[in-house]
Each structure stands twice: as C-alpha cells, then as structure tokens.
C-alpha cells in the first residue's frame, strides 16, 4: 500500500510523463526479486532477428583411428558422410545474431526434435587490451598479424566504454543461450580474474543462484611456479569456469579420473592373500546389517587388536573429477586438442561458435 505522500508523488510523475523511481516497481507490481543488478545500458529487450545460414562446410562424424590415419586433410573428401542439419555446424558471424536465429529460426524445431541443446560452453573475450595482434609461423619465418578493422570495432564495442558495455553484451547473449538450452541442459562459461565476479552475478540473475553448480578452477601449466620477490600480490595461476544448470532437472554425468594420483595410490597400502591391494575405512556410518553383509563377502579387515574396517579394493576404485584441475596442459604448435576433445565427448557437449 502507498501512503498519501507516495500517492501524490506517483500521480504527479504520471501527469508529467516522467518515469517512476525504481522503488515503485516493487511497491506497485508483483516483483519477487530481492537483489537485482543494475548497470548503464541494461535493457530487457533481447535480439529477435532471424537470418538464414549459408553452409560452407559440414564437419564429418568422428571416424575410427584406422580411417583417420588414411585421411590427409581436415575434411573427408571421399566418404561423403555428412551428419547434416545442425550437427557439427560451424557458423561464422556475430554470435548474438546467430543465437537469435537459432532460437527463433527454422533450425529451432529441428534442434528440439533431436532433444535440444544439452550443453553450451563459451569463452567470452577477456579484458586484455585492444591488442589483437598475434605471431604466426610460416615456413620457418615468424610473422605478426595485426588486428583487422572488425577486431578493433569488436573491442571498441565490447570494452571501449568500460565494464558496463561488456556486461550488456554478455547479458543479452546469456539470455538467448538460456532460452536455447533444453530443460535438462547446462552451461559452462570460461572467465578469469578480471570479470569472474560480474559474470557470476549475471548468471545468477539469468539462471538463478539455485541453479549454480560449481566454479571449476583450472591451473595453467605455464603459470608462475612461485610469486616473484618483487610481486605485491598473489600470483594468478589459473582461470575459472562457471557452471550453471537450466533447471533442477538438468542432467549431470559424473566424469571419473582415468588414473589415480600418487597420493590416492598410497592409501591402498594393504594387500589380500590373492594380491589385491585395498585401503581400510572405519565402519562408523554403517548399520550392523551392512557390517554383517561385509563379513560374509570377506570385505572386513580386522587388526591384531580386533578392530574391524571395511575393505576398499584398488581395482574397483573410482574417483570423480573434482572442481580443481591441475593437469590441463597448454598446447604447443602442432599438438592436437586432445584435452578439449575429451572434455566435449565426456560432457556430450554441442558447442556453439563464438
């Protein structure tokens, strides 16, 4: 309810054609949000453009190692096998227009008929300055590629007006991605120390903080081994990947370590008569019925003092990959993106191009 002073203020503002202060949005309308981000240029309008796609090249389905060994180029010119449709599609252009066209265009129905987008991974531009130059090695000679006009314009539009222009750019695209995702899908956003706080708050507003899954931290193998004596801050040795799910029904497939670490292996210091290594775990959380079942299955280890422990065998050990990644190897020239390929296969991702 508005008091008399507030009623007079609202009436006066409406008569003068002036906007109402934000406080009246919560007093007059049913808005349950307790916290909201506000920045210069924020708008609820989202791009709704639909543009046609022109297919230049379609990437083939994965082949077995024997077939790959016989293939000399990136694309298979002989088998003629194409997945067709929206699978493995590489799209060049403004990703806002692409996302809008995927959301509202003809491909949307086909995408949803195939189960929808289950996972999106994006790598937004970091605020690293307007220098898009890069060194390219050709025939033993190193050439420096200068930024083109499109890259300079992209930087100016994204960062040239400050953090608010970047946030506005990303906000609209994240809304489009949320609408594209299937209800059981999830999204992973790569960021670094410069903007990770802003991006997480953006994603909490768009996907809700209840759908925050975790922040994955990965350490670059090229990071400093230790802080320099002259440094006045903690060394920055890694980046983050923010993970959000679309709804509470989103699918999560646990990914397990292929090899155990030396620390994990050292836990399996005991050995059965058949040579199987195991570690012992206290029985405090188990019921007497479960403990008796363990005894019958020969899964109990008893010390010389008579105390009992549960056996966990090394050959049955499975450790889920955690949220801190320290084994991501930087690619050198000529190396294959093995880690990224495995990541995509493990999470059944369908990447959208930037």
C-alpha positions in Angstrom: 0.0 0.0 0.0 1.2 3.5 -0.8 0.9 6.3 1.8 -0.6 9.7 0.9 2.8 11.3 0.1 3.7 8.4 -2.2 0.3 8.6 -4.0 0.8 12.3 -4.6 4.3 11.7 -6.0 3.2 8.9 -8.3 0.2 10.9 -9.6 2.4 14.0 -10.2 5.1 11.9 -12.1 2.5 10.2 -14.3 0.8 13.5 -15.1 4.2 15.0 -16.1 5.1 11.9 -18.2 8.1 11.2 -16.1 9.4 7.7 -15.2 8.7 6.3 -11.7 11.6 5.6 -9.3 12.6 2.0 -9.0 11.1 1.7 -5.5 7.6 1.9 -7.0 8.3 -1.2 -9.2 8.4 -3.2 -6.0 5.5 -1.4 -4.3 3.1 -1.4 -7.2 4.0 -4.6 -9.1 4.5 -8.3 -8.2 8.3 -8.5 -8.4 9.7 -11.0 -6.0 13.4 -10.3 -6.7 15.2 -9.2 -3.6 18.5 -8.4 -5.4 19.0 -7.1 -8.9 22.0 -6.0 -10.9 21.8 -2.5 -12.5 24.3 -1.0 -14.9 24.4 1.7 -17.6 22.6 0.4 -20.7 20.7 -2.5 -19.1 17.6 -3.4 -21.0 15.0 -6.2 -21.0 14.9 -6.2 -24.8 16.6 -9.2 -26.4 17.5 -9.6 -30.0 14.8 -11.4 -32.1 16.4 -11.3 -35.5 16.2 -14.3 -37.8 18.8 -14.6 -40.5 19.4 -17.5 -43.0 22.5 -19.7 -42.6 24.8 -20.5 -45.6 26.6 -23.8 -45.2 30.2 -23.5 -46.3 31.5 -26.8 -44.9 30.0 -29.6 -42.8 32.3 -31.5 -40.4 32.1 -35.2 -40.7 31.1 -37.6 -37.9 34.1 -39.0 -35.9 35.9 -41.9 -37.6 37.9 -44.7 -36.2 41.7 -44.4 -35.8 42.4 -46.5 -38.9 40.3 -44.2 -41.1 41.9 -41.1 -39.6 45.4 -42.4 -40.4 44.5 -42.6 -44.0 43.0 -39.1 -44.2 45.4 -36.4 -45.2 43.2 -33.4 -44.7 40.8 -32.0 -42.1 37.7 -32.9 -44.1 36.9 -36.2 -45.6 36.7 -35.7 -49.4 35.8 -39.4 -50.2 33.3 -41.0 -47.8 30.6 -38.4 -48.4 29.3 -39.0 -44.9 27.8 -35.8 -43.5 25.8 -35.6 -40.3 23.7 -32.9 -41.9 21.3 -30.5 -40.2 22.6 -28.6 -37.2 25.1 -31.2 -36.0 28.8 -30.2 -36.1 27.9 -26.9 -37.7 30.5 -24.1 -37.6 28.8 -20.7 -38.0 30.8 -17.5 -38.8 29.3 -14.2 -37.8 28.0 -12.1 -34.9 27.1 -14.6 -32.2 24.2 -12.5 -31.0 22.5 -12.7 -34.4 23.4 -16.4 -34.7 21.9 -17.2 -31.3 18.8 -15.2 -32.1 18.4 -17.0 -35.4 18.9 -20.4 -33.8 16.3 -19.5 -31.1 13.6 -18.1 -33.4 14.5 -19.5 -36.8 13.8 -22.7 -38.8 16.5 -24.7 -37.1 14.9 -24.4 -33.6 12.3 -27.0 -34.3 14.9 -29.4 -35.7 17.2 -28.9 -32.7 14.3 -29.6 -30.2 13.2 -32.6 -32.2 16.7 -34.1 -31.6 16.5 -33.5 -27.9 17.6 -29.9 -27.8 20.9 -28.3 -26.7 22.2 -30.2 -23.7 25.4 -28.2 -23.1 26.8 -24.8 -24.1 30.4 -23.8 -23.5 31.5 -20.2 -24.2 34.8 -18.4 -23.8 34.0 -14.7 -23.7 36.7 -12.1 -24.5 38.9 -11.1 -21.6 39.7 -7.5 -20.9 43.3 -7.8 -22.0 43.6 -4.6 -24.0 42.9 -3.7 -27.6 46.0 -5.6 -28.9 44.6 -8.5 -31.1 48.0 -9.0 -32.8 49.4 -12.5 -32.9 52.5 -14.2 -34.1 52.2 -16.8 -36.9 55.0 -19.1 -38.0 55.1 -19.7 -41.8 57.9 -21.7 -43.4 60.2 -21.1 -40.5 59.6 -17.3 -40.5 57.5 -15.6 -37.8 55.1 -13.0 -39.0 53.0 -10.7 -36.8 49.3 -10.5 -37.7 47.9 -7.0 -36.9 44.3 -6.6 -35.8 41.8 -6.0 -38.6 39.1 -3.4 -38.5 36.4 -5.9 -37.4 38.5 -6.9 -34.4 39.1 -3.3 -33.5 35.4 -2.5 -33.7 34.6 -5.5 -31.7 37.0 -4.4 -28.9 35.6 -0.9 -29.0 32.0 -2.0 -28.7 32.8 -4.6 -26.0 35.4 -2.8 -23.8 35.7 0.7 -25.2 33.1 2.1 -22.9 34.1 0.2 -19.8 32.8 -2.8 -18.0 29.2 -1.9 -18.5 29.4 -2.3 -22.2 30.9 -5.8 -21.7 28.2 -6.7 -19.2 25.5 -5.5 -21.6 27.0 -7.5 -24.4 27.2 -10.7 -22.4 23.8 -10.3 -20.7 21.8 -10.4 -23.9 23.7 -13.4 -25.2 23.3 -15.4 -22.0 19.6 -14.8 -22.1 19.5 -16.1 -25.6 21.5 -19.1 -24.6 19.3 -19.8 -21.6 16.2 -19.8 -23.9 18.0 -22.1 -26.3 19.1 -24.7 -23.7 17.0 -27.8 -23.1 15.4 -28.0 -19.6 17.9 -30.7 -18.8 20.9 -28.8 -20.2 23.7 -26.8 -18.6 26.1 -24.0 -19.5 29.8 -23.5 -18.8 31.4 -20.1 -19.0 35.2 -19.6 -19.0 36.4 -16.4 -17.4 39.4 -15.0 -15.5 40.1 -12.8 -12.5 39.2 -9.6 -14.4 35.4 -10.2 -14.8 34.5 -13.5 -13.0 32.7 -11.7 -10.2 30.5 -9.8 -12.6 29.8 -12.8 -14.8 28.8 -15.0 -11.9 26.3 -12.3 -10.7 25.0 -12.1 -14.3 24.4 -15.8 -14.5 22.8 -15.9 -11.0 20.3 -13.3 -12.2 19.6 -15.1 -15.5 19.7 -18.8 -14.4 19.0 -18.2 -10.6 21.5 -18.8 -7.9 19.8 -22.1 -7.0 21.0 -23.5 -10.4 24.7 -22.6 -9.7 26.5 -26.0 -10.0 30.1 -25.0 -9.2 33.1 -22.9 -10.1 35.8 -25.1 -11.8 39.3 -23.8 -11.2 42.0 -24.8 -13.6 45.7 -24.1 -13.2 47.7 -23.3 -16.3 50.9 -25.4 -16.5 52.7 -22.3 -17.8 51.8 -20.3 -14.7 54.5 -19.0 -12.4 56.0 -21.6 -10.2 56.1 -19.1 -7.4 55.5 -15.5 -6.7 58.4 -13.2 -7.5 60.1 -11.5 -4.6 59.1 -8.1 -6.1 55.4 -9.0 -6.5 53.0 -7.2 -4.3 50.1 -9.6 -4.8 49.3 -13.3 -5.0 50.3 -14.8 -8.3 47.5 -15.5 -10.8 48.0 -19.1 -11.9 44.6 -20.1 -13.3 41.2 -19.3 -14.7 37.7 -20.3 -13.8 34.8 -22.0 -15.5 31.3 -21.1 -14.0 28.8 -24.0 -14.3 25.0 -23.4 -14.2 22.2 -25.7 -15.0 19.0 -24.6 -16.8 16.6 -26.2 -14.3 16.6 -28.5 -11.3 16.1 -31.4 -13.7 19.3 -30.8 -15.6 21.4 -33.9 -16.4 24.9 -34.3 -14.8 27.1 -37.2 -15.8 29.9 -37.8 -13.3 33.3 -38.0 -15.0 35.9 -40.2 -13.3 39.7 -40.0 -13.2 41.4 -42.3 -15.7 44.4 -42.6 -13.4 44.8 -42.1 -9.7 47.3 -39.7 -8.2 50.3 -40.9 -6.2 48.6 -39.6 -3.0 45.5 -41.7 -3.8 47.5 -44.8 -4.6 49.4 -44.6 -1.4 46.1 -45.1 0.5 45.9 -48.6 -0.8 48.7 -49.9 1.4 47.2 -53.3 2.4 47.1 -56.5 0.4 44.9 -59.6 0.4 46.2 -63.1 0.2 45.3 -63.1 -3.5 47.5 -60.0 -4.0 44.6 -57.4 -4.4 45.5 -54.1 -2.8 43.0 -52.3 -0.6 42.6 -49.5 1.8 40.7 -49.7 5.1 37.8 -47.4 6.2 36.1 -47.1 9.5 32.6 -48.7 9.9 31.1 -45.8 11.9 28.5 -44.9 9.3 27.3 -48.4 8.6 24.5 -50.4 10.1 25.1 -53.7 11.8 23.2 -55.4 9.0 25.6 -53.9 6.4 28.6 -54.9 8.5 27.4 -58.5 8.8 27.0 -58.5 5.0 30.6 -57.2 4.6 31.8 -60.1 6.8 30.0 -62.6 4.6 31.6 -61.1 1.5 35.1 -61.1 3.1 35.2 -57.3 2.9 36.2 -56.8 6.5 39.8 -56.2 7.6 40.5 -57.0 11.3 43.5 -55.6 13.1 45.6 -57.5 15.7 43.6 -55.7 18.4 40.3 -57.0 16.9 39.1 -53.7 15.4 37.2 -54.1 12.1 37.4 -51.9 9.0 35.7 -52.0 5.6 38.0 -53.0 2.6 38.0 -50.9 -0.5 39.9 -52.5 -3.3 42.2 -50.6 -5.7 41.0 -52.4 -8.8 37.4 -51.2 -8.0 38.4 -47.6 -7.1 36.6 -44.8 -8.9 37.3 -41.1 -8.1 35.1 -38.4 -9.6 37.0 -35.5 -11.1 36.8 -32.6 -8.7 36.4 -28.8 -9.2 40.1 -28.0 -9.1 42.0 -29.1 -12.3 45.8 -29.1 -12.2 46.6 -31.3 -15.2 45.5 -29.1 -18.1 48.5 -29.0 -20.5 48.9 -26.0 -22.7 49.1 -26.8 -26.4 52.3 -26.3 -28.3 52.4 -25.7 -32.0 51.2 -28.7 -33.9 49.7 -30.5 -31.0 46.1 -31.9 -31.1 43.5 -30.5 -28.8 43.2 -33.9 -27.0 42.0 -32.4 -23.7 39.3 -30.3 -25.3 38.1 -33.2 -27.4 37.8 -35.5 -24.3 36.0 -32.7 -22.5 33.4 -32.4 -25.2 32.9 -36.2 -25.5 32.7 -36.7 -21.8 30.0 -34.0 -21.3 28.2 -34.7 -24.6 28.6 -31.1 -25.5 27.3 -29.3 -28.5 29.5 -26.2 -28.8 28.2 -23.0 -30.3 30.9 -21.0 -32.0 31.8 -17.6 -30.7 
